[in-house]
Amino acid sequence: MSADRDIKKIFLRKLGRRTAGRPELRWSHYTENNLKSMSIYRWMKKAEDRPVLAVILKEALVELQGL
């Protein structure tokens, strides 16, 4: 997805005014934290390669089924 598309801009940053206090965590923050706990880094770059993404998703599914 090109960087100038509106949906990409919305995904990468939050639009609008910020509220007082600690910033809210977005979906991407939770995803990054979960993937880091599985020792998977640079997930956005890896997600561009479909076969690599399929392997990551299978690993995550195995991890979830083990819980």
N, C-alpha and C positions, 0 to 999 in steps of 0.2 A: 504494500500500500504506500503510495507516495506521501511525503510529509506535508504536502499542501492540502490534503483532503480534510474537510471539516471534522469527520468522525475521528481521524487520527489526532487532530489538535485537541479534541475533547478528551480522548483517551489519555493523552500524555500530560495534560494539565487541567486543572479545575478552573472553569470560567466564573467570573462574578467576584463579589466582594468577599473578603475573608472575615470570619468571625473572630471575636476575642478568645484567647485561650489556646490550648493545644490544637494543632490542626487535625482534622479527621483523616483516618486512614482510608485510602481508596482500595478498590478491588485489586489493583496491581500491586499494592503494598502487601496485602495478605498473600497474594500469589507468590510474590518474590520471597517472602518469609518462609512459606511452605516449601518452595523449591530449594531454598538454601538449606533447610533442615534435611533435605534429601541429597545434598551436595550437588545441586544443579545450578550453575551460574550462567549468566548471559542468556537467559531464556528467550528474550525477544529476538535475538539473532538466530538462535536455534529453531525458533518457531517458524522462521522463513523457509526452512528446509523440511518439507513434509515427512520424509522418512525418519529424520531425527526426531521430529515432534511425535511421531507415532511411537517410537521407542520410549520417549519420556512419559507419554501418557500411559503406556503399558506398565512402566515401572511404578507410576503413581497409583494405578489401579491395584497392583499387587500389594503396595504399601497400605492402601486403604482396606483391602480385604483382610490384611493381617491384624488389623486393629480389633 
